Amino acid sequence: MASNASIAKQPKPRLSFWQIWNMSFGFLGIQFGFALQNANTSRIFETLGAEVEQIPILWIAAPLTGLIVQPIIGYFSDRTWHPKWGRRRPFFMIGAILASIALCLMPNSPTLWIAAGMLWIMDASINVSMEPFRAFVGDNLPSEQRTTGFAMQSFFIGTGAVIASMLPWMLTNWLNVSNTAPEGQISDSVKWSFYLGALAFLLAVMWTVFRSKEYSPEELRSFEGGEENEHWDGEALTPEQCESKGKKLVNTGIIISVVGAVIIVLLYQFKLEKELYILAFGLVAVGVLWLVAGNMKRKGNYQSGFVTIMSDLLEMPETMRQLAVVQFFSWFALFSMWIYTTSAVTNHIYGTSDATSVLYNEGADWVGFCFAVYNGVAAIVAFLLPVLAKATNRRMTHLICLVLGGLGLISVYFISDPNMLLVSMVGVGIAWSSILAMPYAMLAGALPANKMGYFMGVFNFFIVIPQIVAATILGFIVGRFFGGEAIYALIVGGVCMIVAGLLSLRVKDED
């Protein structure tokens, strides 16, 4: 192999529209899985007997699996290379097969706790396919095309979600498939939606697997900005550097563990809801992991995947740290919407909480239709984002979109006519399109090329952590302060989305 010094640096080639289309097409199928999950999981849980206050904690499976799976998949996909299958595509294919199987099994869950367990399996499988797609754009596209690449992903996410979210409604209204079932059973419209979603997931991802190519590690190093270092884990550290960096990890672990322990004591003292213990014990667990990683690093064992993941959480690029805060508030808002829209709409607008009633299922189907609308808006807006970003900048584009989304969520409180929810969903769709594109476009230019997949996986922490926080505290907030009225969770989400937009202005957006 030629040495790096002998390889003339050259710009990364620009790809054609159809090449970007093919490499993004798999997201159409991935979003079938996520959209069916987001629009129907709460419905499945309530059908199997879950109370409204239990729903957030049952949903915690989704963010927890993402927290564990995505950085691991990113770490290993950075280190994978096969002459035929490439770096990212083996993970696309494996995840698609597993997720398609899980989608077929989920609506056949006989009990609530089996459904919760299936959510773990389904979400983990979807994440195996999804995580490398973000790095795929960073690998294959030059800087000036990355906004277009992530916007194309937003288009397919929106398009897939439109169809998938509407499937129960379409099957019921167009094909007369039953959307009601005896107590404790999932309706046929939901079951067949998941079966069709599984097929779409598999076929779309396989299109990208067989219709896309990847650059080899040698080719990536030959491009301008490519990493000079052959080693995946960067420069060797001296014993003094190991001691210094390891001590930082240990000190951080001690602080986080103590904070978690204090919260546990306070929860016990004031006899607060047991769901809050998940967040507190999670802090203790993360603190312990940092302690272990710090001690390993101090002993010179700094190149293991575990130590790398824990270390880089404290040594992220500045842009990534700034975007982390924006992501926290954005995804807290989204998770509150996904968890509570069905309950909010059926109770606040349709006036029922009886999951076996025709009126409840009509409202739940309408929520799926509304989710389809906001995803459809996202698909259209995806093509406008690069134009708006060029006219202003990516930070201002993100601010405008998130403010419109926040106002859309808050407006649901003032609606009595279900048809007016479509207006609210326009704002949400604009925000969703930007959330799927702008943070990644800003982030990709700040990441080292040889750790693109890994850092994209770590970035998922700031999608997952707010979802875990939402899953642990929203049930407590809604039950304790809002009398079980789910509509107020949407207002909280709207406020958080506006805050995220304002925080995006402080992000350093430089390649």
C-alpha positions as CSV (number, residue, x, y, z in Angstrom):
1,M,0.0,0.0,0.0
2,A,1.3,3.4,-0.8
3,S,2.3,5.6,2.1
4,N,0.1,8.6,3.0
5,A,2.9,11.0,2.1
6,S,2.9,9.7,-1.5
7,I,-0.8,10.1,-2.0
8,A,-1.7,13.4,-3.6
9,K,-4.5,15.1,-1.7
10,Q,-7.6,15.8,-3.8
11,P,-11.1,17.1,-3.2
12,K,-13.7,14.5,-2.3
13,P,-15.8,14.1,-5.5
14,R,-19.2,15.6,-5.7
15,L,-22.0,13.0,-6.2
16,S,-25.0,13.3,-8.6
17,F,-28.5,13.8,-7.4
18,W,-29.3,10.1,-8.1
19,Q,-26.2,8.9,-6.2
20,I,-27.3,10.9,-3.2
21,W,-30.9,9.5,-3.7
22,N,-29.7,5.9,-3.7
23,M,-27.5,6.3,-0.6
24,S,-30.4,7.9,1.3
25,F,-33.2,5.6,0.1
26,G,-32.8,3.1,2.9
27,F,-34.1,5.8,5.3
28,L,-37.5,5.4,3.7
29,G,-37.7,1.9,5.1
30,I,-36.1,2.8,8.5
31,Q,-38.7,5.5,9.0
32,F,-41.5,3.0,8.3
33,G,-40.3,1.2,11.4
34,F,-39.9,4.3,13.5
35,A,-43.2,5.9,12.4
36,L,-45.2,2.7,13.1
37,Q,-43.5,2.6,16.5
38,N,-44.1,6.3,17.3
39,A,-47.7,6.4,16.2
40,N,-48.9,3.0,17.5
41,T,-46.9,1.9,20.5
42,S,-48.8,4.0,23.0
43,R,-52.0,2.6,21.4
44,I,-50.8,-1.0,21.8
45,F,-49.8,-0.3,25.4
46,E,-53.2,1.2,26.3
47,T,-55.0,-1.6,24.5
48,L,-53.1,-4.1,26.6
49,G,-54.0,-2.4,29.8
50,A,-51.5,0.4,30.5
51,E,-52.6,3.5,32.5
52,V,-51.7,6.9,31.1
53,E,-49.1,7.5,33.9
54,Q,-47.4,4.2,33.0
55,I,-46.9,5.0,29.3
56,P,-43.7,7.1,29.6
57,I,-41.8,4.4,31.6
58,L,-42.9,1.7,29.2
59,W,-41.5,3.8,26.4
60,I,-38.1,4.0,28.1
61,A,-37.0,0.9,26.1
62,A,-36.6,3.0,23.0
63,P,-34.1,5.6,24.2
64,L,-32.1,3.1,26.4
65,T,-31.5,0.8,23.4
66,G,-30.4,3.7,21.3
67,L,-28.0,4.8,24.1
68,I,-26.4,1.4,24.2
69,V,-26.5,0.3,20.6
70,Q,-25.7,3.4,18.5
71,P,-22.2,4.3,19.9
72,I,-21.2,0.6,19.8
73,I,-22.4,0.2,16.1
74,G,-20.7,3.5,15.2
75,Y,-17.5,2.4,16.9
76,F,-17.4,-1.0,15.1
77,S,-18.6,0.4,11.7
78,D,-15.6,2.8,11.7
79,R,-13.3,-0.2,12.0
80,T,-15.2,-2.4,9.5
81,W,-14.1,-2.7,5.9
82,H,-15.0,-5.4,3.3
83,P,-14.0,-5.1,-0.4
84,K,-17.6,-6.0,-1.5
85,W,-19.8,-4.9,1.4
86,G,-17.9,-1.8,2.5
87,R,-18.0,-0.2,6.0
88,R,-21.5,0.9,6.8
89,R,-23.6,-1.4,4.5
90,P,-23.2,-4.7,6.5
91,F,-24.9,-2.9,9.5
92,F,-27.7,-1.6,7.2
93,M,-28.4,-5.1,6.1
94,I,-28.2,-6.9,9.5
95,G,-30.4,-4.3,11.2
96,A,-33.0,-4.4,8.4
97,I,-33.4,-8.2,8.7
98,L,-33.7,-8.1,12.5
99,A,-36.0,-5.1,12.5
100,S,-38.4,-6.6,9.9
101,I,-38.8,-9.7,12.1
102,A,-39.4,-7.6,15.2
103,L,-42.0,-5.5,13.4
104,C,-44.0,-8.6,12.6
105,L,-43.9,-9.8,16.2
106,M,-44.7,-6.5,18.0
107,P,-48.4,-6.3,17.3
108,N,-48.9,-9.9,18.2
109,S,-47.8,-9.4,21.8
110,P,-50.2,-11.1,24.1
111,T,-49.5,-9.0,27.3
112,L,-48.3,-5.6,28.2
113,W,-44.9,-6.6,29.4
114,I,-44.2,-8.7,26.3
115,A,-45.1,-5.7,24.2
116,A,-42.6,-3.6,26.3
117,G,-39.9,-6.2,25.7
118,M,-40.6,-6.4,22.0
119,L,-40.1,-2.6,21.9
120,W,-36.6,-3.1,23.2
121,I,-35.8,-5.7,20.5
122,M,-37.5,-3.7,17.7
123,D,-35.8,-0.4,18.6
124,A,-32.4,-2.0,19.0
125,S,-32.7,-3.6,15.5
126,I,-33.8,-0.3,13.9
127,N,-30.9,1.5,15.5
128,V,-28.4,-1.0,14.1
129,S,-29.6,0.0,10.6
130,M,-30.0,3.7,11.3
131,E,-26.8,4.7,13.1
132,P,-24.4,4.2,10.2
133,F,-26.6,6.2,7.8
134,R,-25.5,9.5,9.4
135,A,-21.8,8.6,9.0
136,F,-22.6,7.4,5.4
137,V,-23.2,11.0,4.4
138,G,-20.1,12.3,6.1
139,D,-18.0,9.5,4.4
140,N,-19.3,10.0,0.9
141,L,-20.1,13.7,0.4
142,P,-17.9,16.7,0.3
143,S,-18.6,19.5,2.8
144,E,-20.6,21.6,0.4
145,Q,-23.0,18.7,-0.3
146,R,-23.6,17.5,3.3
147,T,-26.6,19.8,3.9
148,T,-28.2,18.4,0.7
149,G,-27.3,14.8,1.8
150,F,-28.9,15.2,5.3
151,A,-31.9,17.0,3.7
152,M,-32.3,14.1,1.3
153,Q,-32.5,11.8,4.4
154,S,-35.1,14.1,5.8
155,F,-37.1,13.8,2.7
156,F,-37.1,10.0,2.8
157,I,-37.8,10.1,6.6
158,G,-40.8,12.3,6.0
159,T,-42.1,10.3,3.0
160,G,-41.8,7.0,4.8
161,A,-43.4,8.3,7.9
162,V,-46.3,9.8,5.9
163,I,-47.2,6.4,4.5
164,A,-46.4,4.4,7.6
165,S,-48.4,6.7,10.0
166,M,-51.4,6.6,7.7
167,L,-51.4,2.8,7.2
168,P,-54.0,1.9,9.9
169,W,-56.2,4.8,8.7
170,M,-55.9,3.7,5.1
171,L,-56.5,0.0,5.8
172,T,-59.6,0.9,7.8
173,N,-61.1,3.5,5.4
174,W,-60.0,2.1,2.0
175,L,-59.9,-1.7,2.6
176,N,-62.4,-2.0,5.4
177,V,-59.9,-3.7,7.7
178,S,-61.2,-3.7,11.2
179,N,-59.7,-1.0,13.5
180,T,-61.3,-2.3,16.7
181,A,-60.8,-5.6,18.6
182,P,-62.0,-7.2,21.8
183,E,-60.4,-5.9,25.0
184,G,-56.7,-6.8,25.3
185,Q,-56.3,-7.6,21.6
186,I,-54.6,-5.5,18.9
187,S,-56.8,-4.5,15.9
188,D,-56.2,-6.0,12.5
189,S,-55.5,-2.6,11.0
190,V,-52.5,-2.2,13.3
191,K,-51.2,-5.7,12.7
192,W,-51.3,-5.4,9.0
193,S,-49.7,-2.0,9.1
194,F,-46.7,-3.6,10.9
195,Y,-46.5,-6.5,8.4
196,L,-46.4,-4.1,5.5
197,G,-43.9,-1.9,7.3
198,A,-41.6,-4.8,7.8
199,L,-41.6,-5.5,4.1
200,A,-41.0,-1.9,3.2
201,F,-38.1,-1.6,5.7
202,L,-36.3,-4.6,4.3
203,L,-36.7,-3.7,0.6
204,A,-35.7,0.0,1.0
205,V,-32.6,-0.7,3.0
206,M,-31.5,-3.4,0.5
207,W,-31.9,-0.9,-2.3
208,T,-29.2,1.3,-0.6
209,V,-27.0,-1.7,0.2
210,F,-26.9,-2.9,-3.5
211,R,-27.1,0.5,-5.2
212,S,-24.4,2.5,-3.3
213,K,-20.7,2.4,-3.0
214,E,-18.2,3.4,-0.3
215,Y,-14.7,4.8,-0.3
216,S,-12.0,2.5,1.1
217,P,-9.9,3.7,4.1
218,E,-7.1,4.5,1.7
219,E,-9.4,6.6,-0.6
220,L,-10.7,8.5,2.4
221,R,-7.1,9.3,3.5
222,S,-6.3,10.6,0.0
223,F,-9.0,13.3,0.1
224,E,-8.3,16.8,1.4
225,G,-8.9,16.8,5.2
226,G,-8.5,13.0,5.3
227,E,-6.8,11.6,8.4
228,E,-3.0,11.2,8.2
229,N,-2.9,8.7,11.0
230,E,-3.3,5.1,10.1
231,H,-4.5,4.2,13.6
232,W,-8.2,4.4,14.4
233,D,-7.7,5.6,17.9
234,G,-5.4,8.5,17.3
235,E,-2.0,9.3,18.7
236,A,-0.3,7.2,21.4
237,L,-0.5,8.7,24.9
238,T,2.4,9.1,27.2
239,P,2.1,7.8,30.8
240,E,1.7,11.4,32.0
241,Q,-1.1,12.0,29.5
242,C,-2.8,8.8,30.6
243,E,-2.7,9.9,34.2
244,S,-4.0,13.4,33.5
245,K,-6.8,12.3,31.2
246,G,-7.7,9.3,33.4
247,K,-7.9,11.5,36.5
248,K,-10.3,13.8,34.8
249,L,-12.6,10.8,34.0
250,V,-12.3,9.6,37.6
251,N,-13.2,13.0,39.1
252,T,-16.2,13.4,36.7
253,G,-17.3,9.9,37.7
254,I,-17.2,10.7,41.4
255,I,-19.2,13.9,40.9
256,I,-21.9,12.2,38.8
257,S,-22.2,9.3,41.2
258,V,-22.5,11.5,44.2
259,V,-25.2,13.6,42.5
260,G,-27.1,10.4,41.6
261,A,-26.8,9.1,45.2
262,V,-28.1,12.3,46.7
263,I,-31.1,12.2,44.3
264,I,-31.9,8.7,45.4
265,V,-31.9,9.7,49.0
266,L,-34.2,12.6,48.3
267,L,-36.6,10.4,46.3
268,Y,-36.7,7.9,49.2
269,Q,-37.1,10.7,51.8
270,F,-40.0,12.4,50.1
271,K,-41.6,9.1,48.8
272,L,-41.8,10.2,45.2
273,E,-42.8,8.1,42.2
274,K,-40.6,5.0,41.6
275,E,-40.1,5.9,38.0
276,L,-37.8,8.8,39.1
277,Y,-35.4,6.2,40.5
278,I,-34.5,5.2,37.0
279,L,-32.9,8.6,36.3
280,A,-31.1,8.7,39.6
281,F,-29.7,5.1,39.3
282,G,-28.8,6.0,35.7
283,L,-26.6,8.8,37.0
284,V,-24.9,6.5,39.4
285,A,-24.3,3.9,36.7
286,V,-22.8,6.5,34.4
287,G,-20.6,7.8,37.2
288,V,-19.3,4.3,37.9
289,L,-18.6,3.7,34.2
290,W,-16.5,6.9,34.2
291,L,-14.7,5.8,37.3
292,V,-13.8,2.4,35.7
293,A,-12.8,4.0,32.4
294,G,-10.7,6.6,34.2
295,N,-8.8,3.9,36.2
296,M,-8.3,1.9,33.0
297,K,-6.9,5.0,31.2
298,R,-4.5,5.8,34.1
299,K,-3.1,2.3,33.8
300,G,-2.4,2.9,30.0
301,N,-5.4,0.9,28.7
302,Y,-6.8,3.8,26.6
303,Q,-7.5,2.2,23.2
304,S,-10.3,-0.2,24.2
305,G,-13.7,0.7,22.8
306,F,-15.2,1.2,26.3
307,V,-12.5,3.7,27.3
308,T,-12.8,5.5,24.0
309,I,-16.5,6.0,24.3
310,M,-16.4,7.2,27.9
311,S,-13.4,9.5,27.2
312,D,-14.8,11.2,24.1
313,L,-17.9,12.1,26.0
314,L,-15.6,14.6,27.9
315,E,-13.4,15.5,24.9
316,M,-16.0,16.3,22.2
317,P,-15.4,19.0,19.7
318,E,-16.8,22.4,20.8
319,T,-19.5,22.4,18.1
320,M,-20.7,19.0,19.3
321,R,-21.0,20.2,22.9
322,Q,-23.0,23.2,21.8
323,L,-25.3,21.1,19.7
324,A,-25.8,18.6,22.5
325,V,-27.8,21.2,24.5
326,V,-29.9,22.1,21.4
327,Q,-30.6,18.4,20.9
328,F,-31.6,17.9,24.5
329,F,-34.4,20.4,24.4
330,S,-35.4,19.4,20.8
331,W,-35.8,15.7,21.5
332,F,-37.4,16.2,24.9
333,A,-40.1,18.1,23.0
334,L,-40.4,15.3,20.4
335,F,-40.6,12.6,22.9
336,S,-43.3,14.3,24.9
337,M,-45.3,14.6,21.6
338,W,-44.8,10.9,20.6
339,I,-45.7,9.7,24.1
340,Y,-48.7,11.9,24.8
341,T,-50.4,13.0,21.5
342,T,-52.7,10.0,21.4
343,S,-53.8,10.5,25.0
344,A,-54.0,14.3,24.6
345,V,-56.1,14.2,21.4
346,T,-58.5,11.4,22.4
347,N,-59.1,12.9,25.9
348,H,-58.9,16.7,25.2
349,I,-60.5,16.8,21.8
350,Y,-62.5,13.5,21.5
351,G,-63.5,13.4,25.1
352,T,-62.8,9.7,25.9
353,S,-60.1,7.6,27.5
354,D,-61.7,4.2,26.9
355,A,-59.3,2.4,24.6
356,T,-62.0,-0.1,23.5
357,S,-64.4,2.5,22.3
358,V,-65.0,3.4,18.7
359,L,-64.5,7.1,19.5
360,Y,-61.1,6.5,21.0
361,N,-59.9,4.4,18.1
362,E,-61.2,7.1,15.7
363,G,-59.1,9.6,17.6
364,A,-56.1,7.3,17.6
365,D,-56.4,6.8,13.9
366,W,-56.6,10.6,13.4
367,V,-53.4,11.0,15.4
368,G,-51.7,8.6,13.0
369,F,-53.0,10.7,10.1
370,C,-51.7,13.9,11.8
371,F,-48.3,12.3,12.2
372,A,-48.4,11.5,8.5
373,V,-49.1,15.2,7.8
374,Y,-46.2,16.5,9.8
375,N,-43.9,14.0,8.2
376,G,-45.2,15.0,4.8
377,V,-44.5,18.6,5.5
378,A,-41.0,17.6,6.6
379,A,-40.4,15.8,3.3
380,I,-41.4,18.9,1.3
381,V,-39.5,21.3,3.6
382,A,-36.4,19.1,3.3
383,F,-35.7,20.5,-0.2
384,L,-36.2,24.1,1.0
385,L,-33.7,23.8,3.9
386,P,-30.6,24.1,1.8
387,V,-32.1,27.2,0.1
388,L,-32.9,28.9,3.4
389,A,-29.6,27.9,4.9
390,K,-27.8,29.4,1.9
391,A,-29.8,32.7,2.2
392,T,-29.2,32.9,6.0
393,N,-27.1,30.3,7.7
394,R,-27.7,26.8,9.2
395,R,-28.1,28.2,12.8
396,M,-30.8,30.8,11.8
397,T,-32.6,28.2,9.7
398,H,-32.7,25.8,12.7
399,L,-34.0,28.6,14.9
400,I,-36.9,29.5,12.6
401,C,-37.9,25.9,12.1
402,L,-37.9,25.1,15.9
403,V,-39.9,28.1,16.9
404,L,-42.6,27.2,14.4
405,G,-42.6,23.6,15.7
406,G,-42.9,24.8,19.3
407,L,-45.8,27.1,18.5
408,G,-47.5,24.1,16.7
409,L,-47.3,21.9,19.7
410,I,-48.6,24.6,22.1
411,S,-51.5,25.4,19.7
412,V,-53.0,21.9,20.3
413,Y,-54.3,23.1,23.7
414,F,-56.5,25.7,22.0
415,I,-58.0,23.3,19.4
416,S,-61.5,21.7,19.7
417,D,-62.0,20.7,16.0
418,P,-59.8,17.7,15.1
419,N,-59.3,19.1,11.6
420,M,-57.4,22.1,13.0
421,L,-54.7,19.7,14.3
422,L,-53.5,19.7,10.7
423,V,-52.4,23.3,11.0
424,S,-50.5,22.5,14.2
425,M,-48.8,19.7,12.4
426,V,-47.5,22.0,9.7
427,G,-45.3,23.8,12.3
428,V,-44.2,20.4,13.8
429,G,-43.3,19.1,10.4
430,I,-41.1,22.1,9.6
431,A,-39.3,21.6,12.9
432,W,-38.9,17.9,12.4
433,S,-37.4,18.4,8.9
434,S,-34.7,20.7,10.4
435,I,-34.0,18.5,13.4
436,L,-33.2,15.6,11.0
437,A,-30.8,17.7,8.9
438,M,-29.4,20.8,10.4
439,P,-27.6,19.5,13.5
440,Y,-26.0,16.7,11.5
441,A,-24.9,19.1,8.8
442,M,-23.3,21.4,11.4
443,L,-21.7,18.5,13.2
444,A,-20.2,16.6,10.3
445,G,-17.7,19.3,9.5
446,A,-16.4,19.4,13.1
447,L,-15.7,15.6,13.3
448,P,-12.5,13.7,12.4
449,A,-13.0,11.6,9.3
450,N,-11.7,8.3,10.9
451,K,-14.2,8.6,13.8
452,M,-17.3,9.8,11.9
453,G,-19.4,6.8,12.7
454,Y,-18.3,6.7,16.4
455,F,-19.0,10.4,17.0
456,M,-22.3,10.2,15.3
457,G,-23.2,7.4,17.7
458,V,-22.0,9.4,20.7
459,F,-24.1,12.3,19.4
460,N,-27.1,10.1,19.7
461,F,-26.6,10.3,23.5
462,F,-28.0,13.8,23.3
463,I,-31.1,12.4,21.5
464,V,-31.4,9.5,24.0
465,I,-30.7,11.3,27.3
466,P,-33.6,13.7,26.9
467,Q,-35.9,10.8,26.0
468,I,-34.9,9.0,29.1
469,V,-35.4,12.1,31.2
470,A,-38.8,12.6,29.5
471,A,-39.8,9.0,30.2
472,T,-38.9,9.2,33.8
473,I,-40.3,12.6,34.8
474,L,-43.2,13.3,32.4
475,G,-45.4,10.7,34.0
476,F,-44.6,12.3,37.4
477,I,-45.3,15.8,36.1
478,V,-48.5,15.0,34.3
479,G,-49.8,13.0,37.3
480,R,-48.7,15.3,40.1
481,F,-49.1,18.7,38.6
482,F,-51.5,18.4,35.7
483,G,-54.1,16.0,37.1
484,G,-53.3,13.3,34.5
485,E,-54.2,15.7,31.6
486,A,-51.8,14.7,28.8
487,I,-52.4,17.9,26.9
488,Y,-50.1,19.8,29.2
489,A,-47.2,17.6,28.3
490,L,-47.5,19.0,24.7
491,I,-47.3,22.5,26.0
492,V,-44.1,21.6,27.9
493,G,-42.7,20.1,24.7
494,G,-43.6,23.2,22.7
495,V,-41.7,25.5,25.2
496,C,-38.7,23.2,25.1
497,M,-38.6,23.3,21.3
498,I,-38.6,27.1,21.3
499,V,-35.7,27.1,23.8
500,A,-33.8,24.7,21.6
501,G,-34.2,27.1,18.7
502,L,-32.8,30.0,20.7
503,L,-29.8,27.9,21.8
504,S,-28.9,27.0,18.3
505,L,-27.7,30.6,17.7
506,R,-24.7,30.0,19.9
507,V,-23.5,26.9,17.9
508,K,-20.1,27.3,16.2
509,D,-20.8,26.2,12.7
510,E,-17.5,25.9,10.9
511,D,-16.1,23.1,8.8
